[in-house]
């Protein structure tokens, strides 16, 4: 075979191999990815919770921390020195005004009273004799038998004895009072506290601790504080009539009683910029206990027929307050707001909404203008939720 024929045969074999390789690549090569319309990926709807804007009456409250005070609190003490002989009350007992609570050994005080009474009787007897001597002296002087000097001396003696009797009467009253102090009575209706002194102990007027404490919890008072900026609103509310105050426990989960404001303190605490108020409660069920911490909620006013949305729907942005609304096409749009006071979980809308719109209450961080949303929960703004 010539060299030229051999070269042609090699070219034919090489061309066949290239063709086979191209065929295999065409059959097994991966297909190109599909083209997306517009050149961008479609976003999934953002899940959100929404609430419907509602027009309703909204009560406006102010809440302050306060303490319960009994309307009457008395430390039961002894007014004389002596041995505590009897304790006639039990701890926690309800007593009436005038009930005997305790007795002190009265023998020394009874002896002092008897002594003062005996001294009075003695001076009365001396006065009787002195008055008779005065009468005789006057009779003798009229007959020029006695002298006027004798009459004057007898008159002076009578006057001295009369003054002594008056002093004796004062001494008897003092001794009787001291004797009465040995019987300790309840100065008011109320509930007795823990007994701090047992019978047999010597008690004195100068003792720092009382025998017990008597409190009258019905009615009860709640003293609480509010920011000084609330003073005009409180005064305006009081000008229209009694202002309602509701006492809640520390967790704001249970109502303890409802009362009215009694007074506003006459000075603002400049250190804290707070004002003190006192409210009175009937406390017929003893839910308010003296010394207890409570949350006092004051009903300042009621906003009538105003637009409200949940407070969680109000957002703050670079241009101020706004909220996300859900359109009829289930797309999100921001809406600027001007808001009024807040009551519980509700916020009064001054402008920016017209009513019946759907506002987003949860899931705002995933929203963008014109983006579609998926509603997972829907509620209605209700003033009762903030009560």
Buried (B, 14 or more C-beta within 10 A) or exposed (E): EEEEEEEEEEEEEEEEEEEEEEEEEEEEEEEEEEEEEEEEEEEEBBEBBBBBBBBBEBBBBBBBEBBBBBBBBBEBBBEBBBEBBBBBBEEEBEBEEEBEBBBBBBEBBBEBBEEBBEBBEBBBEBBEEBBEBBEBBBEBBEEEEBEEEBBEBBBEBBEBBBEBBEBBBEBBEEBBEBBBBBBBBBBBBBBBBEBBBEEEEEBEEEBEEBBBBBBBBBBBBBBBBBEBEBBEBBEEBBEEEEBBBBBBBEEEEEEBBBBBBBEBEEEBEEEEEBBBBBBBBEBEEEBBBBEBEBBBBBBBBEBEEBBBBBBBBBBEEEEEBBBBBBEEEBBBBBEEBEBBBBBBBBBBBEEBBEEEBBBBBBBBEBBEEEBBBEBEEEEEBBBEBBB
